[in-house]
Amino acid sequence: KLRKNCVIMCQGLIFLLYYVVCSHLYCNTYRELGLFYVKLWDSSDNGYVKFNDSIEKGVSAIGAFGEGGIEVYEEFTESWELSSELLWRVDEGSDVLFGLNWNTAKRTDESFNVSSDLSTAPPQFTANVTNHIESDGFDTMSVFSQYQTRFNVLRGLLLTFGLRYDDGRSAQEAFSQTSPRFALVQKITDVWNAKLLVGQALRGPSNKEVTLNNQIRDDVADPSLLGPIDAETITSTEIGVTYDTSFVSLGLTLFQNETDDAITRGGATGGFINRAGTTTTEGIEMEMRYAVNASLQLRGNYSWAEAEDESGNEVDDVPTQKVNIIAMFNAGPLENTLIAHWVKDYRVADSEVSHPDGFNTVDFNTVLAFSKNSTVEVQVRNMFDKQHKLPKSGTPDVPLPGRSIHFSIKSHL
């Protein structure tokens, strides 16, 4: 516990020192060198501090038809995030970006989990042993840098190199990785562009995944099956071409993602584990945009993908085809967006089993700017309250969230 607190304090001090030095260097250099600084050493910094307090409630059936009982839970989570970026413009065609991000999240002692045994009369209710106990939390620190430059090739060639270091720790889990990235964008004509993107990324286990494993560890026959969750590593390659004008844009992209130690839910315990080996996903994406007029814009995208493990077997729960159709329109002071989602079906590892069905839903959100720096937004997700079960390990099991309404107010100082 002491070691964890020391790590958090050191990470926080590093962030504050970084931010103060960057801001001090920026302000003092500008004041001393004046216009000379702006012309030759143009830079800007951007940072924020974010606090989030959220609650998630749920009910789940134990067994295919709830014959094993009902489980009710409420999860209260608190998180802090600190972020800072410094952009240095080396010259008219080149710039360097430095950034730092720190996040800590934990389950608070207000959370609880209660299960019921329906085989007895009257039903017996049992509180989970982890009730009202704060989790140790999950802390992540990321440091990244990016260099971007332009060359006079055809209509312009944009070259980008990036490097990112991630470090994450909880009471049981720990991971770290350095991830390189490379991007090449060639402007062929005024409307045609080609791109090549190659990069690596890391997705560590979240606080929710770690907490769920902690809750069920004492109830499984072999707790060793729920050991520490490793981070998954994703290596992606994209090649594509775009056509872009002020009214119409079209895009076509071929992609391949290789995921090592993918984080998935299932197996004998029903908790979160790492899928052994490498999962390869290949597919195609198409995008379009059409500006009907100044107040109405239509967008759409289509994707097809297949995923296989090292043995050539399909991977469970990967959508075969997806379509999103978006209409963005203004009505007086309101900016509105209507989004229709469609998923055909999901892949399954067992070739003898039919693919689980997909679904279609509609979302809507509207934004009103009531001052220069402030907005109010209302989001309606799954507007028509479609009922569907998403697949887990190839079997329809997880209920699709029903209709929900979200209200938010944002203000920039």
Residue pairs with C-beta under 8 A, 6 or more apart in sequence:
1 136
4 136
4 137
4 139
4 169
4 171
7 139
7 169
8 104
8 139
11 102
11 139
11 141
12 82
12 102
14 100
15 82
15 84
15 100
15 102
18 84
18 100
19 45
19 47
19 84
19 100
22 45
22 84
22 86
22 98
23 45
26 43
26 44
26 45
26 86
29 37
29 41
30 37
30 38
33 41
41 88
41 89
42 88
42 89
43 86
43 87
43 88
43 89
44 86
44 87
45 84
45 85
45 86
45 87
46 84
46 85
46 87
47 82
47 83
47 84
47 85
48 81
48 82
48 83
49 80
49 81
49 82
49 83
50 80
50 81
50 82
50 83
51 78
51 79
51 80
51 81
52 77
52 78
52 79
52 80
52 81
53 76
53 77
53 78
54 76
54 77
55 74
55 75
55 76
55 77
56 74
56 75
56 77
57 73
57 74
57 75
58 72
58 73
59 70
59 71
59 72
60 70
60 71
60 73
61 68
61 69
61 70
61 71
62 68
62 69
62 70
62 71
62 115
63 69
66 118
67 118
67 119
68 117
68 118
69 115
69 116
69 117
69 118
69 119
69 123
70 115
70 116
70 118
71 113
71 114
71 115
71 116
72 113
72 114
72 115
72 116
73 111
73 112
73 113
73 114
74 110
74 111
74 112
75 107
75 111
75 208
75 211
76 107
76 108
76 110
76 111
77 105
77 106
77 107
77 108
77 207
77 208
78 105
78 106
78 108
79 103
79 104
79 105
79 106
79 207
80 103
80 104
80 105
81 101
81 102
81 103
82 100
82 101
82 102
82 103
83 99
83 100
83 101
83 102
84 99
84 100
84 101
85 97
85 98
85 99
85 100
86 97
86 98
86 99
87 95
87 96
87 97
88 95
88 96
88 97
88 98
89 95
90 96
93 149
93 150
93 151
94 147
94 148
94 149
94 150
95 147
95 148
96 145
96 146
96 147
96 148
97 144
97 145
97 146
97 147
97 148
98 144
98 145
99 142
99 143
99 144
99 145
100 141
100 142
100 143
100 144
101 140
101 141
101 142
101 144
102 139
102 140
102 141
102 142
103 139
103 140
104 137
104 138
104 139
104 140
105 137
105 138
105 206
105 207
106 134
106 135
106 136
106 137
106 138
106 207
107 134
107 135
107 137
107 207
107 211
108 134
109 132
109 133
109 134
110 132
111 131
111 132
112 127
112 128
112 131
112 132
113 127
113 128
113 130
113 131
113 215
114 125
114 126
114 127
114 128
114 131
115 125
115 126
115 128
116 123
116 124
116 125
116 126
117 123
117 124
117 126
128 215
129 218
130 211
130 214
130 215
135 171
135 207
135 210
135 211
135 214
136 170
136 171
137 170
137 207
138 168
138 169
138 170
138 173
138 204
138 205
138 206
138 207
138 210
139 168
139 169
139 170
140 166
140 167
140 168
140 169
140 204
141 166
141 167
141 168
142 164
142 165
142 166
142 167
143 164
143 165
144 162
144 163
144 164
144 165
145 162
145 163
145 164
146 160
146 161
146 162
146 163
146 181
147 160
147 161
147 162
148 158
148 159
148 160
148 161
149 158
149 159
150 156
150 157
150 158
150 159
151 157
151 159
153 186
154 186
154 187
154 188
154 189
155 187
155 188
155 189
155 190
156 186
156 187
157 184
157 185
157 186
157 187
158 183
158 184
158 185
158 186
158 187
159 183
159 184
160 181
160 182
160 183
160 184
160 185
161 180
161 181
161 182
162 180
162 181
162 182
162 183
162 199
163 178
163 179
163 180
163 181
164 178
164 179
164 181
164 201
165 176
165 177
165 178
165 179
166 175
166 176
166 177
166 179
166 202
166 204
166 231
167 175
167 176
168 174
168 175
168 176
168 204
168 205
168 231
170 205
170 207
170 210
172 210
172 227
172 228
173 204
173 205
173 210
173 228
173 229
173 230
174 228
175 202
175 204
175 230
175 231
177 202
177 231
177 233
179 199
179 200
179 201
179 202
180 199
180 200
181 197
181 198
181 199
181 200
182 197
182 198
182 199
183 195
183 196
183 197
183 198
183 199
184 195
184 196
184 197
185 193
185 194
185 195
186 193
186 194
186 195
187 193
188 194
191 243
191 244
191 245
192 241
192 242
192 243
193 241
193 242
193 244
194 240
194 241
194 242
195 238
195 239
195 240
195 241
195 242
195 253
196 238
196 239
197 236
197 237
197 238
197 239
198 236
198 237
198 238
199 235
199 236
200 233
200 234
200 235
200 236
201 233
201 234
201 236
202 231
202 232
202 233
202 234
203 231
203 232
203 234
203 263
204 231
205 229
205 230
205 231
205 263
205 272
209 229
209 263
209 272
210 229
212 271
212 272
213 226
213 229
213 271
213 272
216 226
216 269
216 270
216 271
217 223
217 226
217 271
220 226
220 268
220 269
220 271
221 268
222 268
222 269
225 267
225 268
225 269
225 271
225 273
226 269
226 271
226 273
229 263
229 272
229 273
229 274
230 261
230 274
231 261
231 263
232 259
232 260
232 261
232 262
232 263
232 274
233 259
233 260
233 261
234 257
234 258
234 259
234 260
235 257
235 258
235 259
235 260
236 255
236 256
236 257
236 258
237 255
237 256
237 257
238 253
238 254
238 255
239 253
239 254
239 255
240 251
240 252
240 253
240 254
240 285
241 251
241 252
242 249
242 250
242 251
242 252
243 249
243 250
243 251
244 250
246 291
247 290
247 291
248 288
248 289
248 290
248 291
249 287
249 288
249 289
250 286
250 287
250 288
251 285
251 286
251 287
251 288
252 284
252 285
252 286
253 284
253 285
253 286
253 287
254 283
254 284
255 281
255 282
255 283
255 284
255 285
256 280
256 281
256 282
257 280
257 281
257 282
258 278
258 279
258 280
258 281
259 278
259 279
259 280
259 281
260 277
260 278
261 274
261 275
261 276
262 274
262 275
262 279
263 272
263 273
263 274
263 275
264 272
264 273
264 274
264 275
265 271
265 272
265 273
265 392
265 393
266 273
266 316
266 392
266 393
267 273
267 393
275 309
275 315
277 309
277 310
278 309
278 310
279 307
279 308
279 309
279 315
280 307
280 308
281 305
281 306
281 307
281 315
281 318
282 305
282 306
282 307
283 303
283 304
283 305
283 306
284 303
284 304
284 305
285 301
285 302
285 303
286 301
286 302
286 303
287 299
287 300
287 301
288 298
288 299
288 300
288 301
289 297
289 298
289 299
290 297
290 298
290 299
291 297
292 298
295 329
295 330
296 327
296 328
296 329
296 330
297 327
297 328
297 329
298 325
298 326
298 327
298 328
299 325
299 326
299 327
299 328
300 323
300 324
300 325
300 326
301 323
301 324
302 321
302 322
302 323
303 319
303 321
303 322
304 320
304 321
305 318
305 319
305 320
306 314
306 318
306 320
306 347
307 314
307 315
307 318
307 347
308 314
308 315
309 315
309 349
313 349
314 347
314 348
314 349
314 351
315 347
315 349
316 346
316 347
316 348
316 349
316 391
316 393
316 394
317 346
317 347
317 348
317 356
317 390
317 391
317 392
317 393
317 394
318 346
318 347
319 343
319 344
319 345
319 346
319 347
319 358
320 344
320 345
320 346
320 347
320 355
320 358
321 343
321 344
321 345
322 341
322 342
322 343
322 344
323 341
323 342
324 339
324 340
324 341
324 342
325 339
325 340
326 337
326 338
326 339
326 340
327 337
327 338
328 335
328 336
328 337
329 336
329 338
330 336
333 368
333 369
334 366
334 367
334 368
335 366
335 367
335 368
335 369
336 364
336 365
336 366
336 367
337 364
337 365
337 366
338 362
338 363
338 364
339 362
339 363
339 364
340 360
340 361
340 362
341 359
341 360
341 361
341 362
341 363
342 358
342 359
342 360
343 358
343 359
343 360
344 358
345 355
345 356
345 357
345 358
346 355
346 356
346 357
346 358
346 390
346 391
346 394
347 355
348 354
348 355
348 356
348 391
348 394
349 394
350 394
353 394
356 391
356 394
356 395
356 396
357 388
357 396
359 386
359 388
359 390
359 400
360 386
361 381
361 382
361 383
361 384
361 386
361 400
362 382
362 383
362 384
363 379
363 380
363 381
363 382
363 383
364 379
364 380
364 383
365 377
365 378
365 379
365 380
366 377
366 378
367 375
367 376
367 377
368 375
368 376
368 377
369 375
370 376
371 411
373 411
373 412
373 413
374 409
374 410
374 411
374 412
375 409
375 410
375 411
376 407
376 408
376 409
376 410
377 406
377 407
377 408
377 409
377 410
378 405
378 406
378 407
379 405
379 406
379 407
379 408
380 403
380 404
380 405
380 406
381 401
381 403
381 404
381 405
381 406
382 400
382 401
382 402
382 403
382 404
383 403
384 403
385 402
385 403
386 400
387 399
387 400
387 402
388 399
388 400
389 396
389 397
389 398
389 399
389 400
390 396
390 397
390 398
390 399
390 400
391 397
391 398
392 398
